[in-house]
Amino acid sequence: MLTEISAKIIQKLYNIDYITLGLILGTALVCALIVYWRTVEDKSVRDFFDFMFPAEVILHPSARADAMFWITKKLMMPFLLIPAGATFVTSVGYATNRLISWALGLHGPLMDGPPGPVTLVIFTATMLLAYDISYYLYHVAQHRFPFLWELHKVHHSAQVMVGITKDRVHPLDDLMNRMWDGVIPGICFGIWSVIALNPVEIVVFGLNVYVLRNILMMDFVRHTHLPISFGRLDNVILSPHWHQVHHSVDPRHYDKNFGLLFSFWDRLFGTHFIPDPKEPLKFGLVDRDAKDYQSLRGLYILPLKKMGRHILRGVRRLRGAQTQDASSS
């Protein structure tokens, strides 16, 4: 049963990939048009493309590193065998379903018949919330724990934002993020499958949550140079400009605006920052070796070496503590 569900997930993900890509690129184009129209007086087609693809951004060494990293990572993904995030959600959901069903002696969903539109809307809303709080918690952990930060620094090492910067994520970080992504959404998934939905039906519909989330959070647009805000809606949905603050090297912006789709998690936990609409932002790292992250070696190998050093320090501290306990006894 679990294999069948996972197979349906992978099939659906590949089927919707081009549709999602078209929607994301279309959204980026519309957003660029809106910002250009509002900020530029003397308008022309040539000037618009210069505005959308500024040479100082597109030709920056960080942009070249993004392009090389994106290409090599896409080529390696089939060999890395990193499963889709939905696979982990399904696995945890299936285990949750079996555990609850066994504990309560159930042999099927509590609600008879196919789920109605209200049920599906509520399901989608709760899954979006589950995905979002899951991402927020993991993102905070990436900044709090040095071991995770060494991987996450790959993403923050971008000195300019060119859209595909969103995929400037180390493969190991990608895997760990997807594994964690399965816990809270997976449990939510499993509870829903017990209440109202057949696991196969919930997977088919649940994939729409991934698509909806990717479109709403405008992940491609918020990793560009376009400072787009949503006005009052910023208090609910995290706008591209608010996320760009998260990449800023200004100390006032450190560890702020962790959210993925919703901005109210940051308000709830005191990590939100409201930027000045006209404030220029500088991106990247402030570390001494920041330039080392603008090469493929720096993006792939350097984080693993630094993680290894953290492991060795931890092992030494553990051995030291054991030696001290042995000598004191």
PAZAPA-4460 file (N, C-alpha, C; in steps of 0.05 Angstrom, whole numbers, plus 32768, in hexadecimal, padded with zeros to 4 digits):
% residues 329
    n_x    n_y    n_z   ca_x   ca_y   ca_z    c_x    c_y    c_z   seq   type   mol
   8011   7FE8   8000   8000   8000   8000   8011   8019   8000     1      M     A
   8026   8019   8011   8037   8030   8013   8047   8035   7FF9     2      L     A
   804F   801F   7FEC   805E   8021   7FD3   804C   802C   7FBD     3      T     A
   8033   8024   7FBD   801F   802E   7FA9   801B   804C   7FAD     4      E     A
   8018   8055   7FC6   8014   8071   7FCB   802D   8081   7FC2     5      I     A
   8045   8078   7FC9   805D   8086   7FC2   8060   8088   7FA4     6      S     A
   8059   8072   7F96   805A   8073   7F78   8048   8088   7F6D     7      A     A
   8030   808A   7F78   801D   809E   7F6E   8027   80BB   7F74     8      K     A
   8035   80BE   7F8A   8040   80D8   7F91   8055   80E1   7F7C     9      I     A
   8068   80CF   7F77   807D   80D6   7F64   8072   80DB   7F48    10      I     A
   805E   80CB   7F40   8052   80CF   7F26   8044   80EA   7F24    11      Q     A
   8036   80F2   7F39   8028   810B   7F3A   803B   8123   7F3A    12      K     A
   8051   8120   7F49   8065   8135   7F4B   8070   813B   7F2F    13      L     A
   8077   8127   7F21   8083   812B   7F06   806E   8136   7EF2    14      Y     A
   8055   812D   7EF5   8040   8137   7EE3   803A   8154   7EE6    15      N     A
   803C   815F   7EFE   8035   817B   7F03   804D   818E   7F01    16      I     A
   8065   8182   7EFC   807E   8192   7EFE   807D   81A9   7EEA    17      D     A
   8076   81A4   7ED1   8077   81B9   7EBC   8061   81CE   7EC1    18      Y     A
   804A   81C5   7ECA   8034   81D8   7ED0   803D   81EB   7EE6    19      I     A
   8049   81DF   7EFB   8052   81F0   7F12   8068   8203   7F09    20      T     A
   807A   81F9   7EF8   8090   820A   7EEE   8085   8222   7EDF    21      L     A
   8071   821D   7ECE   8065   8232   7EBE   8057   8247   7ECF    22      G     A
   8049   823E   7EE4   803C   8250   7EF6   8050   8261   7F06    23      L     A
   8066   8254   7F0E   807A   8263   7F1E   8088   8278   7F0D    24      I     A
   8090   8271   7EF4   809D   8284   7EE3   8089   829A   7EDA    25      L     A
   8070   8293   7ED6   805C   82A7   7ECF   8058   82BB   7EE6    26      G     A
   8058   82B0   7EFE   8055   82C2   7F16   806C   82D5   7F18    27      T     A
   8085   82CB   7F12   809D   82DC   7F13   809B   82F2   7EFF    28      A     A
   8091   82EC   7EE7   808F   8300   7ED2   807B   8316   7ED9    29      L     A
   8064   830D   7EE4   804F   8320   7EEC   8059   8332   7F02    30      V     A
   8066   8326   7F16   8071   8336   7F2C   8086   834A   7F23    31      C     A
   8097   8342   7F10   80AB   8355   7F06   809D   836C   7EF7    32      A     A
   8088   8366   7EE8   8079   837B   7EDA   806D   838F   7EED    33      L     A
   8062   8384   7F03   8055   8396   7F17   8069   83A8   7F24    34      I     A
   8080   839D   7F2D   8094   83AD   7F3A   80A0   83C2   7F26    35      V     A
   80A5   83B9   7F0E   80B0   83CB   7EF9   809D   83E2   7EF4    36      Y     A
   8083   83DC   7EF1   806F   83F1   7EEB   806C   8405   7F01    37      W     A
   8070   83FC   7F1A   806D   840E   7F30   8085   841F   7F36    38      R     A
   809D   8415   7F2E   80B5   8423   7F36   80C3   8432   7F20    39      T     A
   80BD   842C   7F07   80CB   8439   7EF0   80B9   844B   7EE1    40      V     A
   80C2   8464   7EDB   80B2   8477   7ECD   80B4   8474   7EAF    41      E     A
   80CC   8475   7EA4   80D0   8472   7E87   80D2   8454   7E80    42      D     A
   80BC   8449   7E77   80BA   842C   7E73   80BF   8425   7E56    43      K     A
   80CC   840D   7E52   80D1   8402   7E38   80D5   83E4   7E3B    44      S     A
   80D2   83D5   7E26   80D5   83B8   7E27   80F2   83B1   7E2E    45      V     A
   8106   83BF   7E21   8122   83BA   7E26   8128   83C0   7E43    46      R     A
   811E   83D6   7E4D   8123   83DE   7E69   8117   83CA   7E7D    47      D     A
   8100   83BF   7E75   80F3   83AB   7E87   8105   8393   7E8A    48      F     A
   8110   8389   7E73   8122   8371   7E75   813C   8377   7E84    49      F     A
   8146   8390   7E81   815D   8398   7E91   8156   8399   7EAF    50      D     A
   813D   83A1   7EB5   8134   83A2   7ED1   8130   8385   7EDC    51      F     A
   8125   8374   7ECC   811F   8358   7ED4   8139   8348   7ED6    52      M     A
   814C   834D   7EC4   8165   833E   7EC4   817D   8351   7EC5    53      F     A
   8181   835E   7EDC   8197   8372   7EDE   81B2   8364   7EDC    54      P     A
   81C4   836F   7ECC   81DE   8363   7EC7   81EE   835E   7EE0    55      A     A
   81EC   8372   7EF3   81FC   836F   7F0C   81F2   8357   7F1D    56      E     A
   81DA   834E   7F18   81D0   8336   7F26   81D5   831D   7F16    57      V     A
   81CD   831D   7EFD   81CF   8305   7EEC   81EC   82FD   7EE8    58      I     A
   81FF   8310   7EE5   821B   8309   7EE0   822C   8308   7EF9    59      L     A
   821F   830A   7F10   822E   8308   7F29   8239   82EC   7F2D    60      H     A
   8251   82E9   7F39   825C   82CE   7F3F   8249   82BC   7F4E    61      P     A
   823A   82C8   7F60   8226   82B8   7F70   8211   82AD   7F5E    62      S     A
   8208   82BC   7F4A   81F4   82B3   7F37   81FF   829C   7F26    63      A     A
   8219   829E   7F1E   8225   8288   7F0F   8227   826F   7F20    64      R     A
   822E   8273   7F3A   822F   825C   7F4C   8213   824F   7F4F    65      A     A
   81FE   8260   7F51   81E3   8255   7F52   81DD   8244   7F3A    66      D     A
   81E4   824E   7F22   81DE   8240   7F09   81ED   8225   7F08    67      A     A
   8207   8225   7F0F   8216   820C   7F0F   820C   81F9   7F24    68      M     A
   8205   8203   7F3B   81FB   81F2   7F51   81E0   81E6   7F49    69      F     A
   81CF   81F6   7F3D   81B4   81ED   7F35   81B7   81D7   7F20    70      W     A
   81C8   81DB   7F0C   81CB   81C7   7EF7   81D7   81AD   7F01    71      I     A
   81ED   81AF   7F11   81FA   8196   7F1B   81E8   8188   7F2E    72      T     A
   81D9   8196   7F3E   81C7   8189   7F51   81B1   817B   7F43    73      K     A
   81A5   8187   7F2E   8190   817A   7F1E   819B   8161   7F11    74      K     A
   81B4   8162   7F07   81C0   814A   7EFA   81C5   8134   7F0E    75      L     A
   81CC   813B   7F27   81D3   8127   7F3B   81BB   811C   7F4A    76      M     A
   81A4   812A   7F4A   818E   8122   7F5A   8185   8104   7F56    77      M     A
   8184   80FB   7F3C   817C   80DF   7F38   8190   80CB   7F46    78      P     A
   81A9   80D3   7F48   81BD   80C1   7F54   81BE   80C4   7F72    79      F     A
   81B6   80DB   7F7C   81B5   80E0   7F99   819E   80D1   7FA6    80      L     A
   818A   80CA   7F96   8172   80BB   7F9F   8164   80C8   7FB7    81      L     A
   8162   80E3   7FB6   8154   80F2   7FCA   8136   80F1   7FC3    82      I     A
   8126   80E3   7FD4   8109   80E1   7FCD   80FA   80FB   7FD0    83      P     A
   80E3   80FC   7FC4   80D2   8114   7FC6   80C9   8117   7FE2    84      A     A
   80C5   8131   7FEB   80BB   8136   8006   80A1   8128   800C    85      G     A
   8090   8126   7FF7   8076   8119   7FFB   8079   80FC   8003    86      A     A
   808F   80EF   7FFB   8093   80D3   8002   8096   80D0   8021    87      T     A
   80A4   80E2   802E   80A7   80E1   804B   808C   80E7   8058    88      F     A
   807D   80FA   804D   8062   8101   8058   8050   80E8   8056    89      V     A
   8051   80DA   8040   8041   80C2   803C   8049   80AC   8050    90      T     A
   8063   80A9   8053   806D   8093   8065   8064   8098   8082    91      S     A
   8068   80B1   808C   8060   80B7   80A7   8041   80B6   80A9    92      V     A
   8034   80C0   8094   8016   80C0   8094   800B   80A4   8095    93      G     A
   8017   8092   8086   800E   8076   8085   8012   8069   80A1    94      Y     A
   802A   806E   80AD   8030   8063   80C7   801C   806E   80DC    95      A     A
   8016   8088   80DA   8003   8094   80ED   7FE7   8088   80E9    96      T     A
   7FE0   8084   80D0   7FC6   8078   80CA   7FC4   805C   80D6    97      N     A
   7FD9   804C   80D2   7FD9   8030   80DD   7FD8   8030   80FB    98      R     A
   7FE7   8042   8108   7FE9   8042   8125   7FCE   804A   8131    99      L     A
   7FC1   805F   8126   7FA7   8068   8131   7F92   8053   812B   100      I     A
   7F92   8048   8113   7F7E   8034   810C   7F81   801B   811E   101      S     A
   7F9A   8013   8124   7F9E   7FFC   8135   7F95   8002   8152   102      W     A
   7F9C   801A   815C   7F95   8022   8177   7F77   8024   817B   103      A     A
   7F68   802D   8167   7F4B   8031   8169   7F3B   801A   815C   104      L     A
   7F49   8007   8151   7F3B   7FF1   8144   7F2C   7FF9   812B   105      G     A
   7F36   800B   811C   7F28   8015   8104   7F32   8005   80EB   106      L     A
   7F20   8003   80D7   7F26   7FF5   80BE   7F22   8006   80A6   107      H     A
   7F1E   8020   80AA   7F1B   8032   8094   7F16   804E   809E   108      G     A
   7F13   8062   808C   7F0D   807E   8095   7EF4   8080   80A6   109      P     A
   7EF4   8092   80B9   7EDC   8095   80CA   7EC4   80A0   80BB   110      L     A
   7EC9   80B1   80A7   7EB4   80BC   8097   7EB0   80AB   807E   111      M     A
   7E96   80A4   8079   7E8F   8094   8062   7E8E   80A5   8048   112      D     A
   7E93   8099   8031   7E90   80A7   8018   7EA8   80B9   8011   113      G     A
   7EA9   80C3   7FF9   7EBF   80D4   7FF1   7EBE   80EF   7FFF   114      P     A
   7ED5   80FB   8004   7ED5   8115   8012   7EC8   812B   8002   115      P     A
   7EB9   813C   800F   7EAC   8153   8002   7EBE   816A   7FFF   116      G     A
   7EB6   817F   7FF1   7EC7   8197   7FED   7ED0   81A5   8006   117      P     A
   7EBE   81A6   801A   7EC5   81B3   8034   7EDC   81A3   8041   118      V     A
   7ED9   8189   8041   7EEE   8178   804D   7F09   817C   8040   119      T     A
   7F08   817D   8025   7F21   8180   8016   7F2E   819C   801A   120      L     A
   7F1D   81B0   801D   7F27   81CB   8022   7F34   81CC   803E   121      V     A
   7F27   81C0   8052   7F32   81C0   806D   7F4C   81B0   806E   122      I     A
   7F4C   8199   8060   7F64   8189   805E   7F7B   8198   8052   123      F     A
   7F76   81A6   803C   7F8B   81B5   802F   7F96   81CB   8041   124      T     A
   7F84   81D9   804F   7F8C   81EE   8062   7F9D   81E3   8078   125      A     A
   7F95   81CD   8084   7FA4   81C2   809A   7FC0   81B7   8091   126      T     A
   7FC0   81AB   8079   7FDA   81A2   806F   7FED   81B9   8069   127      M     A
   7FE2   81CF   805E   7FF3   81E6   8059   7FFF   81F0   8074   128      L     A
   7FEF   81F1   8088   7FF8   81FA   80A3   800D   81E7   80AE   129      L     A
   8008   81CD   80AA   801B   81B9   80B4   8036   81BB   80A5   130      A     A
   8035   81BE   808B   804E   81C1   807C   805D   81DA   8085   131      Y     A
   804E   81F0   808A   805A   820A   808F   8067   820A   80AB   132      D     A
   805A   8200   80BF   8065   8200   80DA   807D   81ED   80DB   133      I     A
   807B   81D7   80CB   8091   81C4   80CA   80AA   81D2   80BE   134      S     A
   80A6   81E1   80A8   80BD   81EF   809C   80C8   8204   80AF   135      Y     A
   80B6   8213   80BC   80BF   8228   80CE   80D2   821D   80E3   136      Y     A
   80C9   8207   80F0   80D9   81FB   8106   80F4   81F1   80FC   137      L     A
   80F4   81E4   80E5   810D   81DA   80DB   8120   81F1   80D2   138      Y     A
   8114   8206   80C7   8124   821D   80BE   8131   822B   80D6   139      H     A
   8122   822E   80EC   812D   823A   8104   8144   8228   810F   140      V     A
   8140   820E   810E   8155   81FB   8117   816E   81FE   8106   141      A     A
   816B   8203   80EC   8182   8206   80DA   8193   821E   80E2   142      Q     A
   8187   8232   80EE   8196   824A   80F7   819F   8248   8113   143      H     A
   8193   8236   8123   819A   8234   813F   81B1   8220   8144   144      R     A
   81B1   820B   8135   81C5   81F5   813B   81DB   81F6   8126   145      F     A
   81F4   81F9   812F   820B   81FC   811C   820D   81E5   8108   146      P     A
   8206   81CC   8111   8208   81B5   80FF   81F6   81B9   80E7   147      F     A
   81DD   81C2   80EB   81CB   81C7   80D5   81D2   81E0   80C6   148      L     A
   81DC   81F4   80D4   81E3   820E   80C7   81F8   820A   80B2   149      W     A
   820B   81F8   80B6   8220   81F4   80A2   8215   81EC   8087   150      E     A
   81FF   81DD   8087   81F1   81D6   806E   81E1   81ED   8064   151      L     A
   81D3   81FB   8076   81C1   8210   806E   81D0   8229   8063   152      H     A
   81E9   822B   806B   81F9   8241   8062   81FC   8241   8043   153      K     A
   81F9   822A   8037   81FA   8228   801A   81E5   823A   800E   154      V     A
   81CD   8239   8019   81B7   8249   800F   81BB   8267   8014   155      H     A
   81C6   826D   802B   81CA   8289   8033   81E3   8295   8027   156      H     A
   81F3   8285   801A   820C   828F   800E   8207   829F   7FF4   157      S     A
   81EF   829E   7FE9   81E9   82AD   7FD1   81EB   82CB   7FD6   158      A     A
   81FB   82D8   7FC5   81FF   82F5   7FC8   81EC   8305   7FB6   159      Q     A
   81E0   82F8   7FA3   81CA   8304   7F93   81B4   82EF   7F91   160      V     A
   819C   82F8   7F8B   8185   82E6   7F8A   817C   82E4   7F6D   161      M     A
   817B   82CC   7F61   8175   82C9   7F45   815F   82B4   7F40   162      V     A
   814D   82B0   7F53   8137   829D   7F4F   813F   8281   7F55   163      G     A
   8152   8276   7F46   815B   825A   7F4C   816C   8259   7F66   164      I     A
   8170   8270   7F72   817D   8270   7F8C   816D   8260   7FA0   165      T     A
   8153   825D   7F9B   8142   824D   7FAD   814B   8230   7FAE   166      K     A
   8159   8227   7F99   8163   820B   7F99   8180   8209   7FA1   167      D     A
   818B   821F   7FAB   81A7   821F   7FB5   81A6   8212   7FD1   168      R     A
   81A1   81F9   7FD2   819E   81E9   7FEB   81AF   81D0   7FE8   169      V     A
   81C0   81CB   7FFB   81D1   81B3   7FFB   81C0   819A   7FF9   170      H     A
   81C7   8186   7FEA   81B7   816D   7FE7   81B2   8160   8002   171      P     A
   81C5   8160   8014   81C1   8154   802F   81AC   8164   803E   172      L     A
   81AE   817E   803C   819A   8190   8049   817E   818A   803D   173      D     A
   817E   8186   8023   8165   8180   8015   8158   8167   8021   174      D     A
   8168   8152   8024   815F   8138   802E   8155   813B   804B   175      L     A
   8165   8148   805C   815D   814B   8078   8143   815C   807A   176      M     A
   8141   8171   806A   8129   8182   806A   8111   8172   8062   177      N     A
   8113   8161   804E   80FC   8151   8045   80F4   813C   8059   178      R     A
   8108   8131   8066   8102   811D   807B   80F2   812A   8092   179      M     A
   80FC   8142   809B   80EE   8150   80B0   80D2   8159   80A6   180      W     A
   80D1   8160   808D   80B8   816A   8081   80A2   8154   8083   181      D     A
   80AA   813B   8086   8096   8126   8088   808A   8122   80A3   182      G     A
   8096   812E   80B8   808D   8128   80D3   8072   8135   80D9   183      V     A
   8071   814F   80DC   8058   815D   80E3   8043   815A   80CD   184      I     A
   804A   8160   80B3   8036   815B   809E   802E   813E   809C   185      P     A
   8041   812C   80A1   803B   810F   809F   8027   8106   80B4   186      G     A
   802A   8110   80CC   8016   810A   80E1   7FFB   8115   80DB   187      I     A
   7FFB   812E   80D1   7FE2   813B   80C9   7FD5   812B   80B2   188      C     A
   7FE5   8123   809F   7FDC   8112   8089   7FCF   80F9   8093   189      F     A
   7FDD   80EB   80A6   7FD3   80D2   80B0   7FB8   80D5   80BF   190      G     A
   7FB6   80EA   80CF   7F9D   80EF   80DE   7F86   80F3   80CA   191      I     A
   7F8B   8103   80B5   7F76   8107   80A1   7F6E   80EE   8093   192      W     A
   7F81   80DC   808E   7F7A   80C3   8080   7F69   80B1   8092   193      S     A
   7F6C   80B4   80AD   7F5B   80A5   80BF   7F3F   80B1   80C0   194      V     A
   7F3D   80CB   80BF   7F23   80D9   80C2   7F12   80D7   80AA   195      I     A
   7F1D   80DE   8092   7F0B   80E2   807C   7F15   80D7   8061   196      A     A
   7F2F   80D4   805D   7F39   80D0   8042   7F48   80B6   803F   197      L     A
   7F43   80A9   8028   7F53   8092   8021   7F70   809B   801B   198      N     A
   7F84   808D   8024   7FA0   8096   8021   7FA7   809D   8004   199      P     A
   7F9D   808E   7FF1   7FA3   8094   7FD5   7F97   80AE   7FCC   200      V     A
   7F7D   80B2   7FD4   7F70   80CB   7FCE   7F7E   80E3   7FDA   201      E     A
   7F87   80E0   7FF3   7F93   80F6   8001   7FAE   80FE   7FF4   202      I     A
   7FBC   80EA   7FE9   7FD5   80EF   7FDC   7FD0   80FF   7FC2   203      V     A
   7FBD   80F7   7FB2   7FB7   8105   7F9A   7FAF   8122   7F9F   204      V     A
   7F9F   8126   7FB4   7F97   8141   7FBA   7FAD   814F   7FC9   205      F     A
   7FBC   8140   7FDA   7FD1   814D   7FEA   7FE7   8159   7FD9   206      G     A
   7FEC   814F   7FC2   8000   815A   7FB0   7FF9   8177   7FA8   207      L     A
   7FDF   817C   7FA7   7FD7   8198   7FA1   7FE0   81AB   7FB7   208      N     A
   7FE4   81A1   7FCE   7FEE   81B1   7FE4   800A   81BA   7FDE   209      V     A
   801A   81A8   7FD3   8035   81AF   7FCB   8035   81C5   7FB6   210      Y     A
   8024   81C1   7FA1   8023   81D4   7F8B   8018   81EF   7F95   211      V     A
   8003   81EE   7FA5   7FF7   8207   7FAF   800B   8216   7FC0   212      L     A
   8019   8207   7FD1   802D   8214   7FE3   8043   8221   7FD2   213      R     A
   804E   8213   7FBE   8063   821E   7FAE   805B   8237   7F9F   214      N     A
   8042   8237   7F96   8039   824F   7F87   8034   8266   7F9A   215      I     A
   8027   8261   7FB0   8020   8276   7FC3   8038   8283   7FD0   216      L     A
   804C   8273   7FD6   8064   827E   7FE4   8077   828C   7FD1   217      M     A
   8072   8288   7FB6   8082   8297   7FA2   80A0   8293   7FA7   218      M     A
   80A8   827A   7FAB   80C4   8274   7FB3   80D8   827E   7F9E   219      D     A
   80D1   827B   7F84   80E3   8285   7F6F   80E5   82A3   7F70   220      F     A
   80CF   82B1   7F73   80CF   82CE   7F73   80DD   82D9   7F8C   221      V     A
   80D9   82CD   7FA2   80E5   82D8   7FBB   8103   82D4   7FBC   222      R     A
   810E   82C3   7FA9   812B   82C1   7FA7   8135   82CF   7F8E   223      H     A
   8128   82E6   7F88   8131   82F8   7F73   8137   8313   7F80   224      T     A
   813F   8327   7F6F   8145   8342   7F7A   812C   8353   7F7C   225      H     A
   8114   8348   7F76   80FB   8357   7F75   80F0   835A   7F92   226      L     A
   80F0   8372   7F9D   80E6   8376   7FB9   80C7   8379   7FBA   227      P     A
   80BA   8363   7FB6   809C   8363   7FB5   8090   835F   7FD0   228      I     A
   807E   8370   7FD8   806F   836E   7FF1   8052   836B   7FEB   229      S     A
   8043   8361   7FFE   8026   835D   7FFA   8015   8370   800A   230      F     A
   8021   8386   8015   8011   8398   8025   8008   838C   803F   231      G     A
   7FEE   838F   8045   7FE3   8384   805E   7FE4   8366   805F   232      R     A
   7FE4   835A   8047   7FE5   833C   8045   7FFF   8331   804F   233      L     A
   8014   8342   8051   802E   833A   805C   802B   832E   8078   234      D     A
   8016   8337   8086   8012   832D   80A2   8009   8310   80A2   235      N     A
   8001   8305   808B   7FF8   82E9   8089   800A   82D9   8077   236      V     A
   800F   82E4   805F   8020   82D6   804B   803C   82E3   804B   237      I     A
   8051   82D3   804C   806C   82DE   804B   8073   82E7   802F   238      L     A
   8076   8301   802B   807B   830C   8010   8099   8307   8009   239      S     A
   809F   8309   7FEF   80BB   8306   7FE6   80CE   831A   7FF4   240      P     A
   80C6   8333   7FF8   80D7   8347   8005   80DD   833F   8022   241      H     A
   80C9   8335   8030   80CD   832D   804C   80E1   8315   804D   242      W     A
   80DF   8303   8039   80F2   82EC   803A   810E   82F6   8032   243      H     A
   8111   8309   8020   812B   8313   8018   8139   831F   8030   244      Q     A
   812A   832A   8043   8136   8334   805C   8144   831D   806B   245      V     A
   8139   8305   8069   8145   82EE   8076   8161   82E8   806C   246      H     A
   8167   82F0   8052   8181   82EB   8046   8194   8303   804A   247      H     A
   818B   8318   8057   819B   8330   805A   81B2   832C   806D   248      S     A
   81C9   833A   8068   81E0   8339   807A   81DE   834E   8090   249      V     A
   81CA   835E   8090   81C6   8373   80A5   81C0   8364   80BF   250      D     A
   81D0   836A   80D4   81CB   835C   80EE   81AF   835F   80F9   251      P     A
   81A1   8374   80F1   8185   8378   80FA   8173   8363   80EE   252      R     A
   817C   8356   80D8   816B   8343   80CA   8172   8326   80D0   253      H     A
   8187   8321   80E1   818F   8306   80E7   8178   82F7   80F4   254      Y     A
   8174   82DE   80EC   8160   82CC   80F8   8144   82D8   80F9   255      D     A
   813D   82E5   80E3   8122   82F0   80E1   8113   82E5   80C8   256      K     A
   80F9   82E5   80C9   80E8   82DD   80B3   80EF   82C1   80A8   257      N     A
   80EB   82AD   80BA   80F1   8291   80B3   80DB   8284   80A3   258      F     A
   80C4   8290   80A2   80AD   8282   8096   80B0   8279   807A   259      G     A
   809F   8267   8072   809F   825D   8056   8088   826A   8047   260      L     A
   806F   8264   804F   8058   8271   8042   804B   8286   8054   261      L     A
   8046   827E   806D   8038   8290   807F   804C   82A0   8090   262      F     A
   8046   82B9   8095   8057   82CA   80A5   8050   82CB   80C2   263      S     A
   8039   82C0   80C9   8030   82C3   80E5   803F   82B1   80F8   264      F     A
   804E   829C   80EE   805F   828D   8100   8075   829F   810B   265      W     A
   8080   82AF   80FA   8095   82C2   8104   808A   82D6   8118   266      D     A
   8072   82DF   8114   8066   82F1   8127   8061   82E3   8141   267      R     A
   8057   82CA   813F   8051   82BB   8157   8069   82B5   8168   268      L     A
   8080   82AF   815C   8098   82A7   816A   80AC   82BE   816C   269      F     A
   80A5   82D6   8164   80B6   82ED   8167   80CE   82EE   8155   270      G     A
   80CC   82E3   813D   80E3   82E4   812A   80DC   82F4   8111   271      T     A
   80C8   8305   8112   80C0   8314   80FA   80CF   832F   80F9   272      H     A
   80D3   8338   80E1   80DF   8353   80DC   80D1   8360   80C5   273      F     A
   80C7   8378   80C9   80B9   8387   80B4   80CD   839A   80A7   274      I     A
   80D4   8394   808D   80E9   83A5   8080   80DE   83BF   8076   275      P     A
   80F0   83D2   8073   80EA   83EB   8066   80E8   83E6   8048   276      D     A
   80D2   83ED   803B   80CE   83E7   801E   80E5   83F1   800C   277      P     A
   80F2   8407   8014   8108   8412   8003   8124   840B   800D   278      K     A
   8125   83FB   8021   813F   83F4   802C   814E   83E0   801A   279      E     A
   8167   83E7   8011   8177   83D5   8001   8181   83BE   8012   280      P     A
   8182   83A6   8006   818B   838E   8015   81A4   8383   8008   281      L     A
   81B6   837A   8018   81CE   836C   800F   81CD   8350   8019   282      K     A
   81D2   833C   8007   81CE   8320   800D   81E9   8312   8010   283      F     A
   81E9   82FB   801D   8201   82EA   801F   8208   82E3   803C   284      G     A
   8221   82DC   8040   822C   82D4   805A   8240   82E9   8063   285      L     A
   8244   82EB   807D   8258   82FD   8088   8271   82EE   8091   286      V     A
   8272   82D4   808D   8289   82C3   8095   82A2   82CA   8085   287      D     A
   82B9   82C4   8090   82D2   82C9   8082   82D4   82B9   8068   288      R     A
   82C9   82A1   8068   82CB   8290   8050   82B2   8292   803E   289      D     A
   82A4   82A9   803F   828C   82AC   802F   8290   82A8   8012   290      A     A
   82A8   82B1   8008   82AE   82AE   7FEB   82B2   8291   7FE3   291      K     A
   82B8   8280   7FF6   82BC   8263   7FEF   82A2   8255   7FE7   292      D     A
   828C   8262   7FED   8272   8256   7FE7   8268   825E   7FCB   293      Y     A
   8279   826A   7FBB   8272   8272   7FA0   827D   825F   7F8B   294      Q     A
   8285   8247   7F94   828F   8232   7F82   8280   8218   7F88   295      S     A
   8281   8205   7F75   8274   81EB   7F7A   8280   81DC   7F91   296      L     A
   829B   81DE   7F94   82A8   81D1   7FAA   829E   81DD   7FC5   297      R     A
   829C   81F7   7FC5   8293   8204   7FDE   8276   81FE   7FE4   298      G     A
   8266   81FA   7FD0   8249   81F5   7FD5   8244   81D8   7FDC   299      L     A
   8254   81C6   7FD1   824F   81A9   7FD6   8260   819E   7FEC   300      Y     A
   827A   81A4   7FEC   828D   8196   7FFD   8292   81A5   8018   301      I     A
   8295   81C0   8016   829C   81CF   802E   8288   81CB   8045   302      L     A
   826E   81CB   8040   825B   81C6   8057   825F   81AB   8064   303      P     A
   8266   8196   8054   826A   817C   8060   8283   817B   8071   304      L     A
   8299   8189   8068   82B1   818A   8078   82AC   8198   8093   305      K     A
   829D   81AE   8092   8297   81BD   80AA   8285   81AD   80BD   306      K     A
   8272   819E   80B1   8261   818D   80C2   8272   8177   80CF   307      M     A
   8286   816D   80C0   8298   8159   80CC   82A7   8163   80E3   308      G     A
   82B0   817C   80E2   82BE   8189   80F8   82AC   818B   8111   309      R     A
   8293   8192   810D   8280   8193   8123   827C   8177   8130   310      H     A
   827C   8162   811F   8279   8147   812A   8291   8140   813A   311      I     A
   82A9   8146   8130   82C2   8140   813E   82C3   814E   8159   312      L     A
   82BB   8168   8159   82BB   8177   8173   82A8   816A   8186   313      R     A
   8290   8162   817C   827D   8155   818E   8287   813B   8199   314      G     A
   8295   812B   8188   82A0   8112   8192   82B6   8117   81A7   315      V     A
   82C7   812B   81A2   82DC   8132   81B5   82D0   813A   81D0   316      R     A
   82BB   814B   81CF   82AE   8154   81E8   82A2   813D   81F7   317      R     A
   8296   812A   81E8   828A   8113   81F4   829F   8101   8201   318      L     A
   82B5   80FD   81F3   82CB   80ED   81FF   82D6   80FB   8218   319      R     A
   82D9   8116   8216   82E4   8124   822D   82D2   8122   8245   320      G     A
   82B8   8124   8240   82A5   8121   8256   82A5   8105   8262   321      A     A
   82A8   80F0   8251   82AA   80D5   825B   82C3   80D0   826B   322      Q     A
   82D9   80DC   8262   82F3   80D9   8270   82F1   80E7   828C   323      T     A
   82E4   80FE   828C   82E2   810D   82A5   82D0   80FE   82B9   324      Q     A
   82BB   80F1   82AF   82A9   80E2   82C0   82B8   80C9   82CB   325      D     A
   82C8   80BD   82BA   82D7   80A5   82C3   82EC   80AC   82D8   326      A     A
   82F9   80C2   82D4   830E   80CA   82E8   8302   80D3   8302   327      S     A
   82EA   80DF   8301   82DD   80E8   831A   82D1   80D1   832A   328      S     A
   82CB   80BB   831B   82C0   80A4   832A   82D6   8092   8334   329      S     A
***
